[in-house]
Amino acid sequence: MKRTILLITVIAAAVMELIDTSIVNVALSHMSGNLGATLEDTSWVITAYAIANVIIIPITSFLSNKLGRRNYYIGSIIAFTFFSFMCGQASGIWMLVAFRFLQGIGGGALLSVSQVIVFELFPKEKQNVASALFGIGVFVGPTIGPTLGGYITEYYDWPWIFFINVPIGIVAAAICYALLKEPEVKGTTGKIDWAGIILLAIGVGSLQTVLERGETDDWFEAGYIVFLSVTAFFGLLLFIWWELTTPTPVVNLRVLKSRNLSLAAILTFVSGVGLFSSVFLTPVFAQRLLNFTPTQTGLLLLPGAILAIGGLIISARLLQRGISPIVMITTGMLMFVVFSWQMSGYNLDVNAGSLTRTLIWRGVGLAMITVPLSVLAVSSLAPADFAQGAALNNMMRQLGGSFGLAMVNTYLANRNAVHRSDLVSNITPDNPLAVKRLADYTQFFISKGAGVADAHARALRLIDAGITRQTSMLSFNDAYLLVGLVFLCSLPLLLLASKKKKGTKVQVVLADH
């Protein structure tokens, strides 16, 4: 019974952290108006959390060993909970950004350390079950984040997006204080690698900022984006060199000598692109172009999320029966490609039923990737390296998500300009359909009492609004297709996976996305 309670608690803590990566997205305009800030400044609320997460996640293994895993984990829950409360109390935008960064520092452990705890709660023969159970929680988190944020903002107020974490965090900290114990086998650490920590913060922090802010500030047209891009490049190069040469690295990059872990990290990056970009594209498409409410949008995603739970459990069972993780990852990626292809063919007349059925391909496809990918990641690692491998995988998922969002945002803007130019070029006096449509609209407004000149101006505005909606629709089609192509082009990488030797059992570490 105690094990079950602890299991539910650590999974809930991980879900809480993952929900916070996307729950704020739909509330930015409300925050902006309430705090008297521009929308661009308010978007730093998302950026600050992502930067903190991606800096802290790779060093969670080191901090757990240095501070004691129990102390570090409980302390992180308390920090996350406290700064969640402070975010809701913030009276200015930059105060909110600062608290959001500190919240992300606390939240970094709630994913990676939770993985290892759940892993240890199960015997070796049932660790694939642990992977599936954890995967259920962390898969649902980013999916329901925007819907939950929209519901809270619509019916309450934006501070409750943060206040909702407080009771959950208090209960989680109390249960972990009572039930969580130090691991039987403790890792060893030497002196603190301050140079590695600083280089990691500079390199990864700069890269994350570029990915989060690039599209908003027109990429390399902004001087600070150019500066941070150069800083990220050299900072990460120095970080890699230092960590491979120092005897006490804060991030043990030597585990990447494992071909399967390196391959899994790349595929985790790709799955992060698919997970976060689809979670971003679908609610925006449904609400802006189809005029769905946040609740209706959540209902679109719900069946796919429910069936994904079944997919996670089935994938764990199939692995237990000896099905190759490579086969299952391939199947899941192809299912996501089908989802992307179907979404790229829809128009403004698509109904909720069609979208729901298509989103099932997404949910089940990503679920089929989750557990097998964790198997692939640790299939050639020593048990002592599991925690570091999981931490690196989590960082790659976060970076993949940021890269995916930056990619689709930039692509949407570019394709929007192309499609608008193409559509507008057809609105000419030589096009009888355009002339007829303009005449019909003008006549309609005249019939409603408008003057000829006013009716003509209104007709032009109505045509322009139609072009804008159609342009956005075509751009979303292209963006879905692009994400699908990323998955399709990644499939050949699976041929590089090392096959396990006969008679060896693959241990399953927890799903990292």
C-alpha positions as CSV (number, residue, x, y, z in Angstrom):
1,M,0.0,0.0,0.0
2,K,2.8,2.4,0.9
3,R,4.5,1.7,-2.4
4,T,1.3,2.4,-4.3
5,I,0.9,5.7,-2.5
6,L,4.5,6.7,-3.2
7,L,4.2,5.7,-6.8
8,I,1.1,7.8,-7.4
9,T,2.7,10.7,-5.6
10,V,5.9,10.9,-7.6
11,I,4.0,10.4,-10.9
12,A,1.7,13.3,-9.8
13,A,4.7,15.4,-9.1
14,A,6.1,14.7,-12.6
15,V,2.8,15.4,-14.2
16,M,2.5,18.7,-12.3
17,E,5.9,19.8,-13.7
18,L,5.0,18.8,-17.2
19,I,1.6,20.5,-17.2
20,D,3.4,23.7,-16.2
21,T,5.4,23.7,-19.4
22,S,2.3,24.4,-21.4
23,I,-0.5,25.5,-19.1
24,V,0.6,29.2,-19.3
25,N,0.4,29.4,-23.1
26,V,-3.3,30.2,-23.3
27,A,-3.2,32.8,-20.5
28,L,-0.6,35.2,-21.8
29,S,-3.1,37.8,-23.1
30,H,-4.8,37.8,-19.7
31,M,-1.5,38.2,-17.9
32,S,-0.5,40.9,-20.3
33,G,-3.6,43.0,-19.6
34,N,-3.6,42.4,-15.9
35,L,0.1,43.2,-15.3
36,G,0.2,46.1,-17.8
37,A,2.9,44.5,-20.0
38,T,3.3,43.9,-23.7
39,L,2.5,40.4,-25.0
40,E,6.2,40.0,-26.1
41,D,7.4,40.8,-22.5
42,T,4.8,38.4,-21.1
43,S,6.0,35.5,-23.3
44,W,9.2,35.6,-21.1
45,V,7.0,33.8,-18.5
46,I,7.2,30.7,-20.8
47,T,10.8,31.3,-21.8
48,A,12.1,31.6,-18.3
49,Y,10.6,28.3,-17.1
50,A,12.0,26.5,-20.2
51,I,15.5,27.9,-19.7
52,A,15.6,26.9,-16.0
53,N,14.3,23.4,-16.8
54,V,16.8,22.6,-19.6
55,I,19.7,23.9,-17.4
56,I,18.8,21.9,-14.3
57,I,17.6,18.6,-15.8
58,P,21.1,17.3,-17.0
59,I,22.6,17.9,-13.5
60,T,19.8,16.3,-11.4
61,S,21.9,13.1,-11.2
62,F,24.8,15.0,-9.8
63,L,22.7,17.0,-7.3
64,S,20.9,13.8,-6.1
65,N,24.3,12.2,-5.3
66,K,25.7,15.4,-3.8
67,L,22.7,16.4,-1.6
68,G,21.1,13.0,-1.1
69,R,18.3,12.0,-3.4
70,R,15.6,12.2,-0.7
71,N,16.7,15.7,0.4
72,Y,17.1,17.0,-3.1
73,Y,13.7,15.6,-4.3
74,I,11.7,16.9,-1.3
75,G,13.5,20.2,-1.4
76,S,12.7,20.5,-5.1
77,I,9.0,19.9,-4.5
78,I,9.0,22.5,-1.8
79,A,10.8,25.0,-4.0
80,F,8.4,24.3,-7.0
81,T,5.4,24.7,-4.7
82,F,6.6,27.9,-3.0
83,F,7.5,29.6,-6.2
84,S,4.3,28.5,-7.8
85,F,2.5,30.4,-5.1
86,M,4.8,33.4,-5.6
87,C,4.1,33.4,-9.3
88,G,0.4,33.8,-8.5
89,Q,1.2,36.7,-6.1
90,A,3.5,38.6,-8.6
91,S,2.5,42.2,-9.1
92,G,4.7,42.9,-12.1
93,I,5.8,41.1,-15.2
94,W,9.5,40.9,-14.4
95,M,8.8,39.7,-10.8
96,L,6.6,37.0,-12.4
97,V,9.4,36.0,-14.8
98,A,11.9,35.8,-12.0
99,F,9.6,33.6,-9.9
100,R,8.8,31.5,-13.0
101,F,12.6,30.8,-13.5
102,L,13.0,29.7,-9.9
103,Q,9.9,27.5,-10.2
104,G,11.6,25.9,-13.2
105,I,14.8,25.3,-11.2
106,G,12.7,23.4,-8.6
107,G,10.7,21.6,-11.2
108,G,13.7,20.1,-13.0
109,A,14.0,17.3,-10.4
110,L,10.3,16.4,-10.5
111,L,10.7,14.6,-13.8
112,S,14.2,13.0,-13.9
113,V,14.3,12.0,-10.2
114,S,10.7,10.8,-10.3
115,Q,11.8,8.4,-13.1
116,V,14.5,6.8,-11.1
117,I,12.2,6.5,-8.0
118,V,9.5,4.8,-9.9
119,F,12.1,2.5,-11.5
120,E,13.3,1.4,-8.1
121,L,9.8,0.7,-6.8
122,F,9.4,-2.2,-9.1
123,P,11.4,-5.5,-9.3
124,K,13.4,-6.0,-12.5
125,E,10.9,-8.3,-14.1
126,K,8.2,-5.6,-13.8
127,Q,10.1,-2.5,-14.7
128,N,8.4,-2.3,-18.1
129,V,5.1,-1.9,-16.2
130,A,6.7,0.9,-14.2
131,S,7.8,2.5,-17.5
132,A,4.3,2.3,-18.9
133,L,2.7,3.7,-15.7
134,F,5.1,6.6,-15.6
135,G,4.6,7.2,-19.3
136,I,0.8,7.5,-18.8
137,G,1.4,10.4,-16.5
138,V,4.0,12.3,-18.4
139,F,2.3,11.8,-21.7
140,V,-1.0,13.3,-20.5
141,G,0.7,16.3,-18.8
142,P,1.7,18.4,-21.9
143,T,-1.5,17.3,-23.7
144,I,-4.0,18.6,-21.1
145,G,-1.9,21.7,-20.1
146,P,-3.3,24.2,-22.6
147,T,-6.9,22.9,-22.0
148,L,-6.6,23.1,-18.3
149,G,-5.0,26.6,-18.5
150,G,-7.8,27.7,-20.8
151,Y,-10.5,26.4,-18.5
152,I,-8.9,28.0,-15.4
153,T,-8.4,31.3,-17.2
154,E,-12.0,31.3,-18.6
155,Y,-13.8,30.5,-15.4
156,Y,-11.4,31.8,-12.7
157,D,-8.3,34.0,-13.2
158,W,-4.7,33.4,-14.4
159,P,-3.1,33.3,-10.9
160,W,-5.0,30.0,-10.2
161,I,-2.9,28.4,-12.9
162,F,-0.1,28.6,-10.3
163,F,-2.1,28.3,-7.1
164,I,-3.4,24.9,-8.3
165,N,0.1,23.5,-7.7
166,V,0.2,24.5,-4.0
167,P,-2.1,21.8,-2.4
168,I,-0.7,19.1,-4.7
169,G,2.9,20.1,-3.8
170,I,2.2,20.2,-0.1
171,V,0.6,16.8,-0.1
172,A,3.4,15.4,-2.3
173,A,6.2,16.8,-0.1
174,A,4.5,15.4,3.1
175,I,4.1,11.9,1.6
176,C,7.6,11.8,0.3
177,Y,8.9,13.0,3.7
178,A,7.1,10.1,5.3
179,L,7.7,7.3,2.8
180,L,10.7,8.1,0.5
181,K,14.0,6.6,1.5
182,E,17.5,7.0,0.2
183,P,18.5,4.4,-2.5
184,E,20.4,1.4,-1.3
185,V,23.2,2.1,-3.8
186,K,24.4,5.7,-3.6
187,G,26.4,7.4,-6.3
188,T,29.7,9.0,-5.5
189,T,30.7,12.5,-6.3
190,G,33.9,14.4,-6.1
191,K,34.4,18.1,-5.9
192,I,31.7,20.4,-7.4
193,D,32.4,21.0,-11.1
194,W,31.6,24.7,-11.1
195,A,33.2,25.2,-14.5
196,G,30.9,22.6,-16.0
197,I,27.8,24.1,-14.3
198,I,28.6,27.6,-15.5
199,L,29.4,26.4,-19.1
200,L,26.2,24.4,-19.1
201,A,24.1,27.3,-17.9
202,I,25.7,29.7,-20.5
203,G,25.5,27.2,-23.5
204,V,22.1,25.6,-22.9
205,G,20.5,28.7,-21.5
206,S,21.6,30.8,-24.5
207,L,20.4,28.1,-26.9
208,Q,17.0,27.8,-25.2
209,T,16.6,31.6,-25.3
210,V,17.3,31.6,-29.0
211,L,14.8,28.9,-29.7
212,E,12.1,30.4,-27.5
213,R,12.5,34.0,-28.6
214,G,13.9,33.8,-32.2
215,E,10.6,33.9,-34.1
216,T,9.2,36.7,-31.9
217,D,12.2,38.9,-32.5
218,D,12.8,38.0,-36.2
219,W,15.7,35.7,-35.6
220,F,19.1,37.1,-36.7
221,E,17.7,40.6,-37.3
222,A,17.9,41.0,-33.6
223,G,21.4,41.7,-32.3
224,Y,20.9,39.8,-29.0
225,I,19.8,36.7,-30.9
226,V,23.0,36.8,-32.9
227,F,25.1,37.2,-29.8
228,L,23.3,34.4,-27.9
229,S,23.6,32.1,-30.9
230,V,27.4,32.6,-31.0
231,T,27.5,32.2,-27.2
232,A,25.5,29.0,-27.3
233,F,27.8,27.5,-30.0
234,F,31.0,28.2,-28.2
235,G,29.6,27.6,-24.8
236,L,28.4,24.1,-25.6
237,L,31.6,23.2,-27.4
238,L,33.6,24.2,-24.3
239,F,31.1,22.4,-22.1
240,I,31.5,19.2,-24.0
241,W,35.3,19.5,-24.1
242,W,35.4,20.2,-20.3
243,E,33.1,17.4,-19.3
244,L,35.0,14.9,-21.3
245,T,38.4,15.9,-19.8
246,T,37.6,16.7,-16.2
247,P,37.8,13.8,-13.7
248,T,34.6,14.9,-11.9
249,P,32.1,16.0,-14.5
250,V,28.8,17.5,-13.4
251,V,27.2,15.7,-16.5
252,N,28.8,12.4,-17.4
253,L,28.8,12.7,-21.2
254,R,30.8,9.5,-21.4
255,V,27.6,7.5,-21.2
256,L,26.9,8.7,-24.7
257,K,29.5,6.2,-25.9
258,S,26.6,3.8,-25.9
259,R,25.3,3.8,-29.4
260,N,21.8,3.0,-28.3
261,L,21.7,5.8,-25.8
262,S,22.9,8.3,-28.4
263,L,20.4,7.0,-30.8
264,A,17.6,7.2,-28.2
265,A,18.6,10.7,-27.3
266,I,18.2,11.8,-31.0
267,L,14.8,10.0,-31.3
268,T,13.8,11.5,-27.9
269,F,14.6,14.9,-29.4
270,V,12.4,14.0,-32.5
271,S,9.6,12.8,-30.3
272,G,9.8,16.1,-28.3
273,V,9.4,18.0,-31.6
274,G,6.3,16.0,-32.4
275,L,4.7,16.1,-28.9
276,F,5.1,19.8,-28.2
277,S,4.5,21.1,-31.8
278,S,1.3,19.1,-32.2
279,V,0.1,20.2,-28.7
280,F,0.8,23.8,-29.9
281,L,-0.6,23.5,-33.4
282,T,-3.9,21.7,-32.6
283,P,-5.4,24.0,-30.0
284,V,-4.4,27.1,-31.9
285,F,-5.9,25.7,-35.1
286,A,-9.1,24.6,-33.4
287,Q,-9.7,27.8,-31.5
288,R,-8.5,30.5,-34.0
289,L,-9.8,29.0,-37.2
290,L,-12.6,26.7,-36.2
291,N,-13.8,28.9,-33.2
292,F,-13.7,26.0,-30.7
293,T,-13.8,26.9,-27.0
294,P,-11.0,25.7,-24.7
295,T,-13.3,23.0,-23.4
296,Q,-14.3,21.8,-26.9
297,T,-10.6,21.7,-27.8
298,G,-9.8,19.6,-24.8
299,L,-12.5,17.1,-25.8
300,L,-10.8,16.8,-29.2
301,L,-7.6,15.6,-27.5
302,L,-9.3,13.5,-24.8
303,P,-10.0,10.3,-26.8
304,G,-6.5,10.2,-28.2
305,A,-5.1,10.6,-24.6
306,I,-7.3,7.9,-23.2
307,L,-6.4,5.4,-26.0
308,A,-2.7,6.4,-25.5
309,I,-2.9,5.0,-22.0
310,G,-3.9,1.6,-23.6
311,G,-1.1,2.0,-26.1
312,L,1.5,2.5,-23.3
313,I,0.2,-0.6,-21.4
314,I,0.1,-2.7,-24.6
315,S,3.6,-1.7,-25.6
316,A,4.9,-2.7,-22.2
317,R,3.2,-6.1,-22.6
318,L,4.6,-6.6,-26.1
319,L,8.1,-5.8,-25.0
320,Q,7.7,-8.4,-22.2
321,R,6.8,-11.0,-24.9
322,G,10.0,-10.2,-26.8
323,I,8.8,-7.9,-29.5
324,S,11.7,-5.7,-30.7
325,P,11.6,-2.1,-29.4
326,I,12.9,-1.1,-32.9
327,V,9.7,-2.5,-34.5
328,M,7.5,-0.8,-32.0
329,I,9.3,2.6,-32.3
330,T,9.0,2.3,-36.1
331,T,5.2,1.6,-35.8
332,G,4.7,4.5,-33.5
333,M,6.6,6.9,-35.7
334,L,4.6,5.8,-38.8
335,M,1.4,6.3,-36.9
336,F,2.4,9.9,-36.1
337,V,3.3,10.4,-39.8
338,V,-0.3,9.2,-40.7
339,F,-1.6,11.8,-38.2
340,S,0.4,14.6,-39.8
341,W,-0.5,13.6,-43.3
342,Q,-4.3,13.6,-42.5
343,M,-4.1,16.9,-40.7
344,S,-2.3,18.4,-43.7
345,G,-5.3,17.6,-45.9
346,Y,-8.1,19.3,-43.8
347,N,-9.9,22.5,-44.6
348,L,-12.0,25.0,-42.7
349,D,-15.1,22.7,-43.0
350,V,-13.5,19.9,-41.0
351,N,-15.7,18.7,-38.2
352,A,-14.8,17.7,-34.6
353,G,-15.4,14.0,-35.3
354,S,-12.8,13.9,-38.0
355,L,-10.2,15.8,-36.0
356,T,-10.8,13.5,-33.0
357,R,-10.3,10.4,-35.1
358,T,-7.1,11.8,-36.5
359,L,-5.8,12.8,-33.1
360,I,-6.1,9.2,-32.0
361,W,-3.3,8.4,-34.5
362,R,-1.1,11.0,-32.8
363,G,-1.9,9.8,-29.2
364,V,-1.4,6.1,-29.8
365,G,1.6,6.7,-32.1
366,L,3.5,8.7,-29.5
367,A,2.5,6.2,-26.8
368,M,3.9,3.3,-28.8
369,I,7.2,5.2,-29.0
370,T,7.5,6.0,-25.3
371,V,8.3,2.7,-23.5
372,P,10.3,1.1,-26.3
373,L,12.5,4.2,-26.6
374,S,13.3,4.0,-22.9
375,V,14.3,0.3,-23.4
376,L,16.6,1.3,-26.3
377,A,18.2,4.1,-24.2
378,V,19.4,1.8,-21.4
379,S,19.8,-1.5,-23.3
380,S,23.6,-1.2,-23.2
381,L,24.1,0.9,-20.0
382,A,25.4,-0.2,-16.7
383,P,22.8,0.2,-13.9
384,A,24.9,3.0,-12.3
385,D,24.5,5.1,-15.4
386,F,20.7,4.8,-15.7
387,A,20.1,8.1,-13.8
388,Q,22.5,10.1,-16.0
389,G,21.1,8.5,-19.2
390,A,17.6,9.4,-18.1
391,A,18.6,13.0,-17.3
392,L,20.2,13.5,-20.7
393,N,17.2,12.0,-22.4
394,N,14.9,14.4,-20.6
395,M,17.1,17.4,-21.6
396,M,16.8,16.2,-25.3
397,R,13.0,16.0,-25.0
398,Q,12.9,19.6,-23.7
399,L,15.2,20.9,-26.4
400,G,13.3,19.0,-29.0
401,G,10.1,20.6,-27.8
402,S,11.6,24.1,-28.0
403,F,13.1,23.4,-31.4
404,G,9.8,22.1,-32.6
405,L,7.9,25.2,-31.5
406,A,10.5,27.5,-33.0
407,M,10.4,25.5,-36.2
408,V,6.7,25.5,-36.7
409,N,6.3,29.1,-35.6
410,T,8.9,30.2,-38.2
411,Y,7.5,27.9,-40.9
412,L,3.9,29.2,-40.2
413,A,5.0,32.8,-40.7
414,N,6.9,32.0,-43.9
415,R,4.2,29.9,-45.4
416,N,1.5,32.4,-44.4
417,A,3.3,35.1,-46.5
418,V,3.7,32.7,-49.4
419,H,0.0,31.6,-49.4
420,R,-1.3,35.1,-48.9
421,S,0.7,36.3,-51.9
422,D,-0.6,33.4,-54.0
423,L,-4.3,33.9,-53.0
424,V,-4.2,37.7,-53.4
425,S,-2.7,37.4,-56.9
426,N,-6.0,35.8,-58.0
427,I,-8.1,38.7,-56.9
428,T,-8.0,40.7,-60.2
429,P,-10.5,42.2,-62.6
430,D,-9.5,39.3,-65.0
431,N,-10.8,36.7,-62.6
432,P,-14.6,36.3,-63.2
433,L,-15.1,34.3,-59.9
434,A,-13.4,37.1,-57.9
435,V,-15.4,39.8,-59.7
436,K,-18.7,37.9,-59.1
437,R,-17.9,37.3,-55.4
438,L,-17.0,41.0,-54.9
439,A,-20.2,42.0,-56.6
440,D,-22.3,39.6,-54.6
441,Y,-20.9,40.9,-51.3
442,T,-21.3,44.5,-52.4
443,Q,-25.0,43.9,-53.3
444,F,-25.5,42.1,-50.0
445,F,-24.3,45.2,-48.0
446,I,-26.4,47.5,-50.2
447,S,-29.4,45.4,-49.4
448,K,-28.7,46.0,-45.7
449,G,-28.8,49.8,-46.2
450,A,-25.2,50.7,-46.9
451,G,-24.1,53.2,-49.6
452,V,-22.4,51.9,-52.7
453,A,-18.9,53.1,-51.7
454,D,-19.3,51.8,-48.1
455,A,-20.7,48.5,-49.4
456,H,-17.8,48.1,-51.7
457,A,-15.3,48.7,-48.9
458,R,-17.1,46.2,-46.6
459,A,-17.0,43.6,-49.4
460,L,-13.3,44.1,-49.8
461,R,-12.8,43.7,-46.1
462,L,-14.9,40.5,-46.1
463,I,-12.9,39.0,-48.9
464,D,-9.6,40.0,-47.1
465,A,-10.9,38.2,-44.0
466,G,-11.6,35.1,-46.0
467,I,-8.2,35.2,-47.6
468,T,-6.6,35.6,-44.1
469,R,-8.5,32.5,-42.7
470,Q,-7.7,30.4,-45.8
471,T,-4.0,31.5,-45.7
472,S,-3.8,30.4,-42.1
473,M,-5.5,27.1,-42.9
474,L,-3.0,26.3,-45.7
475,S,-0.1,27.3,-43.4
476,F,-1.2,24.9,-40.7
477,N,-1.5,22.2,-43.3
478,D,2.1,22.8,-44.3
479,A,3.3,22.9,-40.7
480,Y,1.7,19.5,-39.9
481,L,3.2,18.0,-43.0
482,L,6.7,19.4,-42.0
483,V,6.5,17.7,-38.5
484,G,5.5,14.5,-40.2
485,L,8.5,14.7,-42.5
486,V,10.8,15.1,-39.5
487,F,9.5,11.8,-38.2
488,L,9.7,10.1,-41.6
489,C,13.3,11.3,-42.2
490,S,14.3,10.0,-38.7
491,L,13.2,6.4,-39.3
492,P,16.5,5.3,-41.0
493,L,18.3,6.1,-37.8
494,L,16.8,3.0,-36.3
495,L,19.0,0.9,-38.5
496,L,21.9,2.0,-36.4
497,A,20.6,0.5,-33.2
498,S,22.8,-2.2,-31.7
499,K,21.1,-5.6,-31.3
500,K,21.2,-7.1,-27.8
501,K,23.0,-10.4,-27.4
502,K,21.0,-13.5,-27.1
503,G,20.3,-14.5,-23.5
504,T,20.6,-10.9,-22.2
505,K,17.6,-9.1,-20.7
506,V,16.9,-5.5,-21.4
507,Q,16.1,-3.5,-18.3
508,V,13.6,-0.7,-18.7
509,V,14.2,2.7,-17.3
510,L,11.3,5.1,-17.2
511,A,9.7,6.8,-20.1
512,D,11.2,10.2,-20.6
513,H,8.4,11.8,-22.5
